[in-house]
Every structure is written in C-alpha cells, then in structure tokens.
Amino acid sequence: MKKHIEYKTSGTCSRMVILDIDDGVVTDCKFVGGCAGNTLGVAALVIGMKVEEVVERLKGIKCGFKPTSCPDQLAKAVEAALASAE
C-alpha cells in the first residue's frame, strides 16, 4: 500500500516532513526547512528503510536542549502514518 504523508513538525527548525511509504518501506523523504546538510543526510539514510526501523532508530533523539529534533519528528511522522493506516 502506497502512502504520501505531509507532517507538520513541532519544536524544530524544519517546518514539515514529506514522506512516501510503499509496503512499509520509505521510498522518499524530504524536509522543508531545517539545517540542510543534516536533514538531507537523514532523509537519504532512511530511504529504503522499513518504517519500524526508522521509528526504532530515530525516536527520542534530541537537538541540544530541545526536547525533540528533526530525526525525532521524522519518527513521529512515520508513527502518524502507521496510526492512520489502522
């Protein structure tokens, strides 16, 4: 099943995560805003990764003193996609 997600982030420099998921695997990932090198790198790393692994690896990562980060927001976007599939 293909799914396109546009997730509005909270508490980070990035404003949105845009994801495509096909049969439980991330096929495309882009951040709107944020630190370009970091968000491009994280997005490239998760392409081809199973959604459960994305959440397991990225959930809870913090950025400095912030309670969240762009990777954590990506994990939350994936969780939201999984919850909406139920």
Contacts in CASP RR format, 6 or more apart in sequence:
PFRMAT RR
TARGET T0000
AUTHOR 0000-0000-0000
METHOD contacts of the structure
MODEL  1
MKKHIEYKTSGTCSRMVILDIDDGVVTDCKFVGGCAGNTLGVAALVIGMK
VEEVVERLKGIKCGFKPTSCPDQLAKAVEAALASAE
1 22 0 8 1.000
1 23 0 8 1.000
1 24 0 8 1.000
1 85 0 8 1.000
2 20 0 8 1.000
2 21 0 8 1.000
2 22 0 8 1.000
2 23 0 8 1.000
3 19 0 8 1.000
3 20 0 8 1.000
3 21 0 8 1.000
3 22 0 8 1.000
3 81 0 8 1.000
3 84 0 8 1.000
3 85 0 8 1.000
4 18 0 8 1.000
4 19 0 8 1.000
4 20 0 8 1.000
5 17 0 8 1.000
5 18 0 8 1.000
5 19 0 8 1.000
5 20 0 8 1.000
5 21 0 8 1.000
5 77 0 8 1.000
5 78 0 8 1.000
5 80 0 8 1.000
5 81 0 8 1.000
6 16 0 8 1.000
6 17 0 8 1.000
6 18 0 8 1.000
7 16 0 8 1.000
7 17 0 8 1.000
7 18 0 8 1.000
7 19 0 8 1.000
7 73 0 8 1.000
7 76 0 8 1.000
7 77 0 8 1.000
7 80 0 8 1.000
7 81 0 8 1.000
8 15 0 8 1.000
8 16 0 8 1.000
9 15 0 8 1.000
9 16 0 8 1.000
9 17 0 8 1.000
9 70 0 8 1.000
9 73 0 8 1.000
9 77 0 8 1.000
10 68 0 8 1.000
10 73 0 8 1.000
11 66 0 8 1.000
11 67 0 8 1.000
11 68 0 8 1.000
11 73 0 8 1.000
12 34 0 8 1.000
12 63 0 8 1.000
12 66 0 8 1.000
12 68 0 8 1.000
12 69 0 8 1.000
12 70 0 8 1.000
12 73 0 8 1.000
13 33 0 8 1.000
13 34 0 8 1.000
13 35 0 8 1.000
13 70 0 8 1.000
14 31 0 8 1.000
14 32 0 8 1.000
14 33 0 8 1.000
14 34 0 8 1.000
14 39 0 8 1.000
14 70 0 8 1.000
14 73 0 8 1.000
15 32 0 8 1.000
15 33 0 8 1.000
15 34 0 8 1.000
16 31 0 8 1.000
16 32 0 8 1.000
16 33 0 8 1.000
17 29 0 8 1.000
17 30 0 8 1.000
17 31 0 8 1.000
17 32 0 8 1.000
17 70 0 8 1.000
17 73 0 8 1.000
17 74 0 8 1.000
17 77 0 8 1.000
18 28 0 8 1.000
18 29 0 8 1.000
18 30 0 8 1.000
18 31 0 8 1.000
18 32 0 8 1.000
19 26 0 8 1.000
19 28 0 8 1.000
19 29 0 8 1.000
19 74 0 8 1.000
19 77 0 8 1.000
19 78 0 8 1.000
19 81 0 8 1.000
20 26 0 8 1.000
20 27 0 8 1.000
20 28 0 8 1.000
20 29 0 8 1.000
21 27 0 8 1.000
21 51 0 8 1.000
21 78 0 8 1.000
21 81 0 8 1.000
24 50 0 8 1.000
24 51 0 8 1.000
25 48 0 8 1.000
25 49 0 8 1.000
25 50 0 8 1.000
25 51 0 8 1.000
26 46 0 8 1.000
26 47 0 8 1.000
26 48 0 8 1.000
26 49 0 8 1.000
26 50 0 8 1.000
26 51 0 8 1.000
26 54 0 8 1.000
26 78 0 8 1.000
27 47 0 8 1.000
27 48 0 8 1.000
28 47 0 8 1.000
29 42 0 8 1.000
29 43 0 8 1.000
29 44 0 8 1.000
29 46 0 8 1.000
29 47 0 8 1.000
29 74 0 8 1.000
30 43 0 8 1.000
31 39 0 8 1.000
31 40 0 8 1.000
31 42 0 8 1.000
31 43 0 8 1.000
31 70 0 8 1.000
31 74 0 8 1.000
33 39 0 8 1.000
34 70 0 8 1.000
35 70 0 8 1.000
38 70 0 8 1.000
39 70 0 8 1.000
42 58 0 8 1.000
42 70 0 8 1.000
42 71 0 8 1.000
42 74 0 8 1.000
43 74 0 8 1.000
46 54 0 8 1.000
46 58 0 8 1.000
46 74 0 8 1.000
51 78 0 8 1.000
51 81 0 8 1.000
51 82 0 8 1.000
54 74 0 8 1.000
54 75 0 8 1.000
54 78 0 8 1.000
55 75 0 8 1.000
55 78 0 8 1.000
55 79 0 8 1.000
55 82 0 8 1.000
57 75 0 8 1.000
58 71 0 8 1.000
58 72 0 8 1.000
58 74 0 8 1.000
58 75 0 8 1.000
59 72 0 8 1.000
59 75 0 8 1.000
59 76 0 8 1.000
59 79 0 8 1.000
60 68 0 8 1.000
60 69 0 8 1.000
60 72 0 8 1.000
60 75 0 8 1.000
61 69 0 8 1.000
61 71 0 8 1.000
61 72 0 8 1.000
61 75 0 8 1.000
62 68 0 8 1.000
62 69 0 8 1.000
62 72 0 8 1.000
63 69 0 8 1.000
63 70 0 8 1.000
68 76 0 8 1.000
END
